[in-house]
Amino acid sequence: MNRFWNQYQKEIADDHYFYERSCIRQTFFPGSEAAFLRILREELGKDICDNPHQHTCTGIGYHSDVVPLETTMTVVARLFSLMTECGYENYVPSCVTSFGVFSEMIEKWENNPDLLAKTQQYLWEATKREFKIPKNIVHPSDVIFHFRFDLKPRMKYQLVNRYTGKPLRVVEHIGCHYAKIFPERGIGKAEFPYVLAGMIEAWGGEVIDYPERRHCCGFGFRQYLVQENRGYSIANTKKKFQSMEPYEPDFILTNCPGCNMFLDKWQYTIAEMEHKTFDKEGFGIPVLTYEELTGLLLGYDPWKLGLQLHQVQSEPLLNKIGIAYNPDEKYKGVSGRLLPRPAQPECLRQE
Amino acid sequence: MNVSIIGAGPSGIEAANVLAKQGVAVTLFEKSSSALKNIADKAFLFPNFAAAADIVEIMNKKLLSQNITLKTDTDIVGLVREDNGGWKTVDSKGQSHYSDAVLLATGYTPFDAHRKEELGYGIYGGVVTSLEMEKMIRYDQVVNSLGERPKRVAFLQCVGSRDEKSGNHYCSKICCVTAVKQAIELKKRMPDTEVYVFYMDLRMWGQHFEELYRQSQQEYGVRYVRGRISEAAGTFDGRVQIKAEDTLMGLPLKMTTDLLVLMVGMEASEGTRCLAKATGICGDYGFAQTKDPHIDDCLTAQEGLFACGTCKRPMSINDAVNDGRAAALAILDMAK
């Protein structure tokens, strides 16, 4: 996309990253983080530290007003102390909300040195640890974007429909906390963010610009975390799907755990509630993380990427791209033993 | 006495006219190929719907004095005060010109609507600026992105004015009444077209403006919605979906329209910024700063350097003409 705000780029370190995992991604999209580490190490030859002592950033609790600011700052400081101890300066948090929380805390500290001094004191009193503020803090989707042209020659597949020869049509959806809190820290800023669009275009696809492109995925923390508000959540998601439906997207690409989950799982719920899917065939629209997409195009096994754990199954998309997969291994566990097949949804088709 | 005037817009031409009548030799520099570039494509002027072409014709006749030398395609890039108190202007080709006094009439530039990317200008065909709408009206080509007569048109005020995001906190002054005027023009040509104007507050400051605003509602059925549009997006059928908040109703609003007209504000032109900075009279937002806004509004901190028109701040054509006249008098006063 030739956007005016494409000029808004940011500095992305070239190597030596400290990775911080997400609380929820390994549950819902279990192959994504492992794929990111593999891509960085094996495809790009980069150094990335995956420290086993990490923990929550408190993001969900913080944004739900159950974790006070001082606690969040101290927890963030502890995570940074792990990075400092390991000798790294480039922080890469897997989750978009973590990215937003870290960016916010750093902003607070930079603008209010008293808060920084207090945080240092709290961390020292609680853990006897010290920390440095990262020199470079980016989201992993920034890193993949940064290396998108380096990855392209290594890819076995492109975002092209092998039956028609045309580019796949892709809806991209950015997590709110990626660019809406600090627009200048997102590639392309908040109005026409380019981080996912850049990957799609570089790898042969076509980005769909639909009217509700900026609308919330339906998570929005309070919309979902308060049970009584969940109708609000699914209504938001439905609005997005209705808006994108005429454009017939082949799949949705996101960079946020919440967006991934809600755009994927609410399709099942809407199908059950209203007997409605937003694709022509009734399979639903697959929702991929950027790591899953990168891994798929590099030729990684879809089942090792964890695509079978999505609500909307991805075989029609894999077939369109021409990605090889073994249906018999779809539900094979790590031990090699076949796991029980999940029950088939009534209204969301599966192959 | 000889005077250099930089900018052949309404204020520069009017000043040249007054000075020439008093026997002053005037050199009028214009960077474009002709004078009055900013008015040339306008259709009608508020509040009396005078044809812009007629005004341009009258103003051009004022240039016919033998005391006025019009130099078009001449971009003045340097302005220096000489030791003898005179001024040297230097154009982009390196040619110098000397005069006893200089009048800055370097004008404004329309706000670049691309900068409000959430409004989709340059991205969706149905999003146009007020300048483009003016051309559409003038040449009777009011069509949507599909080339069809629009069934619904929405105007949005304050694009690039009174706006924290674009960095312009000031009011551009003419956009409110221009939207009223253009809305009436549309309704005259296409009575069945729905016309909406989204605003923060309507500033009908000039004579007959308030009446025009009322007329637009009572006679033409133009609908006004108090609220800014937060975003525009293209629809599958080539129209524009807009989201706003109706702050009088206290409700969010979503509407699909054939055309969204962005009422772009005024910013200091590149010439204004460059020359005001070079001479140490650069004021807020790059506009030229005058000596005193109340009683010496055409004088600057530099002796022999004067300023008039929209190089100082946003103003209407008639105000700019009057301001040019005032500047000419200030220059004549200096020569006494």
Boltz contact constraints between the chains, C-beta under 6 A:
constraints:
  - contact:
      token1: [A, 4]
      token2: [B, 114]
      max_distance: 6.0
  - contact:
      token1: [A, 4]
      token2: [B, 117]
      max_distance: 6.0
  - contact:
      token1: [A, 5]
      token2: [B, 117]
      max_distance: 6.0
  - contact:
      token1: [A, 191]
      token2: [B, 117]
      max_distance: 6.0
  - contact:
      token1: [A, 191]
      token2: [B, 118]
      max_distance: 6.0
  - contact:
      token1: [A, 192]
      token2: [B, 117]
      max_distance: 6.0
  - contact:
      token1: [A, 211]
      token2: [B, 233]
      max_distance: 6.0
  - contact:
      token1: [A, 211]
      token2: [B, 235]
      max_distance: 6.0
  - contact:
      token1: [A, 211]
      token2: [B, 241]
      max_distance: 6.0
  - contact:
      token1: [A, 246]
      token2: [B, 236]
      max_distance: 6.0
